[in-house]
């Protein structure tokens, strides 16, 4: 997921100061920091608390309450796998089982890995489920070979070109 600036306390302070006057500024500040750095560094907590006149515990609580906020640098690749009802009906749970069986990947298990597969509920692509999102690329009619190709680093556009059930791996 590259493209993020390295953590910089001065840049973080500027972002916090710019947004601190907003009504309900906590979430806009947290989103801005994550968009800039890819995560919310623990050094930002006191900056935010001071600027918004809240406790550090309140800031930490907001960061840990919302699943989309990260407290460390993101993995190289995040695959968001839809597990809503329509995608369940079309086989997404068998994909989750296949990830665990063939790759040892546990969905929603975060760590220092280069790859994380996260659950989301509805990507709005119900007719073409199971669906996944990699970066800003929506992938429909996901099957095990396509998902494994994504896990191997294949470009989402290349994976989408594979016929359903294609054997082998897509080139990155």
Secondary structure, DSSP 8 states (H G I E B T S, - for coil): --------HHHHHHHHHHHTTSTTHHHHHHHHHHHHHSS--THHHHHHHHHHT--HHHHHHHHHHSTT--SS---SEEEEEE-SHHHHHTTHHHHHHHIIIII---TT--SS-SEEEEEES--S-GGG-S-EEETTEEE-S--HHHHHHHHTT--HHHHHHS-TT--S----
